[in-house]
Amino acid sequence: MTATQPLHKQKCVPCEGGTPPLARERVAALLREIPEWALRDGAPMVIARTVKCKNFKDACALFMRVALLCEEEGHHADIRVFGWRNIEFVLSTHSIGGLSENDFIMASKISRLISA
């Protein structure tokens, strides 16, 4: 993936099972580009963001916009609507058991959808 383009302009590239997850240093550098997202340590390491929408209808609409983006990119977030207007996005690359650049590309694109 080209580092000269902003994350939201990059495309997700499928990861193979033998690809290692990103090193913690690279994760920290990429997190600086998506400050709304937080690292959750654990097995696997994931990045997450929670958004409070105006109401349940808006939360569901955002859910669908992000779901369509995930399909388009071929990289899927775990999405949860809770408390009637809150929505949580969690990203990791299941095939490698950790974080890949695809997770940060998706996080950036999701953030742009939220801001739109």
Buried (B, 14 or more C-beta within 10 A) or exposed (E): EEEEEEBBEBEBEEBEEEEEBBEEEBBEEBBEBBEEBEBEEEEBBBBBBBBEBEEEEBBBEBBEBBEEBBEEBEBBBEBEBEEEBBBBBBBBBEEBEBBBBBBBBBBBBBBEEBEE
